[in-house]
Structures are given as C-alpha cells and as structure tokens.
Amino acid sequence: QVRVVESGGGLVQAGGSLRLSCAASGSNFAVGAMGWSRQAPGQQRELVASITSGGSTNYADFVKGRFTISRDNAKNTMYLQMNSLKPGDTAVYYCNVEWRRSGGNGSSWGQGTQVTVSS
C-alpha cells in the first residue's frame, strides 16, 4: 500500500498562484511516473501534467506556460506550481503515483485538493 496525500489547494483570485504538493509514503516501494489530474463539477477527469521518474514532463495544452510540474525523488514528493490561474482552472486536483515493489506494480490516487479561482 502506497499512501498519496495532496495539499496546497485553496481559494485564489484570477491571475493568482497556488502550489500543490503530493507526497507518497509507504514501505518497500519505488515511485515511477507521477501526475496531476483535475475534475470540475459535472465534467470528466482530465490530465493536467505528468512527470517521469527521470524528470521528463508533459502538459495539457490548456496549462502550458502557466503550470510547472516538478518532483523531489528523495522525498517522493511532486509539486504543481500554478500561475496565472483562471476561473476555468477551478476543479478538484488529484495526484496519481505509479509505484513498483517486489510483489508487483500499481498506482495510487490521492483524495484530491480543491482549487477555486474566483473572477
């Protein structure tokens, strides 16, 4: 079992910034790729950004130039720096972590953190 916990969400005005964190914890595992997804009310969950264990990143077009994903492998922690936030960014943001252990592979999701951007 790998536990994933997000933090850093909140209420911010349009044009503002937030920094989300995602920490993975457990025993006898190695973290692979990590990513952030979001889901607005009544909408499908969509991928925001992802990062491999080696630091290669991918971004959805709607966040390019505004969001930056990063990770600290020593801490099993991932970050999402969100700048120039728009009301359309309002959603619950979820962290996904792929992990490996001797008994098998898997992925874990956090419970999500609410991001609300007011106009």
Buried (B, 14 or more C-beta within 10 A) or exposed (E): EBEBBBEBBEEBEEEBEBBBBBBBEBEEBEBBBBBBBBBBEEEEBEBBBBBBBEEEBBBBEEBEEBBBBBBEEEEBBBBBBBBEBBEEBBBBBBBBBBBBBEEEEEBBEBEBBEBBBEE
